[in-house]
Structures are given as structure tokens and as C-alpha cells.
């Protein structure tokens, strides 16, 4: 099968991991372009295709382009024919969208806030600011844990993996690499059982790991 298009992204970036997982589950071949941040995305060739300079970025075999992780993942979910990543009816599709939005805003929002403070991307570190972001993250994870307790299948929607599950594991993975040490992860057994269930799929496990999970939550600002 010829590649359906080319992806520019980083193997460490959660959005790229989700996109590659979607492609693998749907049996789609993606060409992965070499990418060096600050170099590739500032090149005239890249800028001519993607003027905003962000990754992930996608170009199909006909030259059609798309940016932002969620739209690219949704598009690849839709054109593949090997899975029901977007649900089998309107209600399932709505629930999948609900959980994608929840994961990106209620988990991804505070996680981005923590990253911004720890790495000084969003101004000077303050303990109060950091703790508020962690509180938001904890609230979201508690809600997620209670919801997963009602799901016999272990998946967010239906009885098999959907795009919502993949988006969620991307954010859980990011949280466990920074704000969720072993002690914190132990408080969310169903969330991490969900992570294991989804990422243990042979077609996508190469993109996910637990080896980079932190043992102790990072709570102090990073220094160069």
C-alpha cells in the first residue's frame, strides 16, 4: 500500500503518538518526514505548506494539508476502514467527542499549565500557581476514575478502542511523565488499567511506554 500522506511531528509529542496509533489501527501507511524543531519548521519549504509553523502537520498524496493533532487524527480515523474509532452511531460519536474535549481541556489544560510553570514557558514559577493546576488535574482524574468504574468494557465508549481512548492515553502518559509519580498513580488504578489496555495493542504499543513514567512527581521548576 502506498502512503496516504506525510506526517511532520515529534516521536515524543503526544499528538503525533495518537496520529500514528490511529494510522496503525486503521491499516494506513504514513510517511514520517524528518523533523528538527526550530529548523524544519522555519524552512521555506515547510512554511510554504504550513505557514503557522506548528507540528503535527499532515499533507496527503494530493497535496492537501492539515494542521493540529485532533483534526489530523479524526481525518485518519474517518478514512480508514478497519475500525470504529469514531463510533457506530450518532450517540456514540457524540460521546467520543465529549471525552476528547474532556481529556484535552480538563486534563490537557492543567497539564499544560504545570509544564508552563515548571519550564518557565508561562512566566516565573509560583507554588500557588503550580498547586492550582495540580488541583485541576486531580479533579479531572477523580471524575475519570469514577466514570471508568461504570464501564465493564474498560473503554470510554462502546466495547472497543475509539479515538477518545487514544487521546486520553496521550494525556495520561504526559501526566505520568511529570505530575503523577508512583504514589499518585496508585490513586487512579482504573485510569492506568485503561492506559495499559489501550496501549497493549500490538499494532500501537511501539508508540507508548511506561518506562518514562516518573517515580516521584516533579514539583520544582526545571533549571537549564
N, C-alpha and C positions, 0 to 999 in steps of 0.2 A: 504494500500500500504506500502510495506517495504521501509525503507530509501534507497535512491540510493547511499548514502555515508555519510561521516562525514566531517564537516567543523570546522576548528580551526580558530577563529577570535575574534574580539572585537566588542561588540554591538555599540560602539562609532565610530568605524572605517568605513569610507565611503565605502571602497571596500567590507567589509562584508555586509553592508546595501544593496549594489547593488546586490550582490550574493544572499542574502536571498530574495530580491524582485523578481529576475529572477525566483528563485525556486518556489515562491508562485504563480506568474503569470502563470507559466507552470505546476502547479499542481504536483510539485516534492517535496518529503519529504526529508529533510536533517537532519541528527543528528548533533547537535551542541555540540562539546566537551568542557568541562570546560577548561578555559584558563586563566592563570595568567602570565602576561608579565614578563620576566626575570626569571621565574620559570619553567613553562611548556615548553617553547621553548628552555630551556637549559637542559631538562631532557634527559637521554639516549634514552628513548622510542621515544620521538619526533624527536631527532636528527637522529635516525635510519631510520625514514621515510622522514624527511625533513632536510638534513644536513646544509642547509643555515640558518635555524632558524627563517625564516620570517613567518608572517601571512599576509593575509589569506593563509591557506593551506587546500587542499582537498584530501581525499582518498576515492575511490569508493568501492563498496561492494566486488570487486575482488582484492583489494589491490593496484590498480593503483593510482598513486599520481600526484598532480599538484600543483604548487605554482603560485603566482601573481594573483591579483584581476581580471584583464581583461581577461586572458585566462580561468580562472575558470568560470566567468560569461558567456563568449562566449560558452564554452562547455555546460553549463546548458541550455543556450538559444537554442542550436542546438539539444539537445536530447529530449527536451520537445515537446509536440505536440499540446499545447493549444493556441499558439500564433505565431505571425510572428515577433518575436523580432529581427531577422536578415534580414528582408526584404523578398519580394516575387519574386525578380528578381535580376540579376547581378548589375544593376544600383542602385537599392535601397540599396543593400548590400554594394556597394562602398561608397554611401553617408553616410550610417550608420558608416562605418569605418572612413570616413572623419571627422564626427562630434565627434566620440570617440577620435580620435587623437587631434582634435582641443581642446576639453574640457580638456583632460589630460595635454596637453602641454601648451596651451595658457592661460588656467585658472588655472589648477593644478600647472604648473611651477611657476608662480609668487606667488600663494598662499603658496606653499612650501617654497619659498624664504622668504616671510613675517613671516611664522611660525619659520623658522630657525633663523631669526634675533630677533624676539620678545622673543623667549625662549632660545636664545644663543646656538642653536644647530650648527650654522654655523659660529661661531665666534662672536666677540663683536658687539653690536648693533651700527649702524650708521644711522643718519637721512637720509642721502643721499641714502644709500643702500636701506632702507625701502621705501622711496618715489619712487625710480626707480621701485621697484617691484609692488607697488600700481599702478603706471602709466601703467605698462604692463597689469595688471588686468583690469584696466578701459578701455584700448584699446580693449581688447578681449570682454568685456561686451558690449561695444558700437556696435561692429560688430555683436555680437549675437542678440542684441536688434533690429538692422536694419533687420537682416535676419528673425527674428520671425514676423516682421511686414508684411512679404510677405507670411506667412503661415496661410491660413484660418483655417486649422485644429488645429492650436496651437501646433502641434508636429513638431519635426525636419525633419522627413522623413515620407511620406505617411500620412495616416489618423488615425493611432493608435500608441500606445506607442511602441518604439523599445529600444534595448539595448543602443543606443545613448542617448535617453531621460533619462534613468536611470543613466547612467554615468554622464550626465550633472547635474541632480538634486543633485547627491552626492557632486559635486564640488561647486555648488551654495549654498548648505547647509553649507559646510565648510566655504565658504567665508562670509556667513551671520552670522556665529558664531564668526567672528574675524574682518574682514576688511570692512564689509558692514553694517553700522548702519542704523537706520530708514531713515535718510536723504539720504544716498547713495542708499538704496533700492528703494526709491521713484523715482530715476532717471532711473530705469530699470523695468517699470511696466510689460512689456511683458515677461521678463525673470522670474519674480516672479509669473506671471499668469501661465506660463508654469510649474513652480515648483508646484503650487497649483493643476493644472490639473492632473499632473502625480501622485503626492503623495496622492491625494484624493481617489484613488482606494481603495476600502475596503480590497482587498487582501494584500495590502502592507503598508497601512497608519500607521500600528503599528511601522514601522521601521523609520518613518520620522516625523518631528515636526517643528514647528516654535517657540516653547517655549524657545528654547535655542539660538534664534537669539539675537544678542546684540542690545541694543538701541543706543549706541554710539560706533563708530568704535574704535577698540583697536589700538592705535598708539604709545604706550610707552612699553618698554621692561618689561616682567614679572619678578618678583623677587620671590625668594623662601619664 
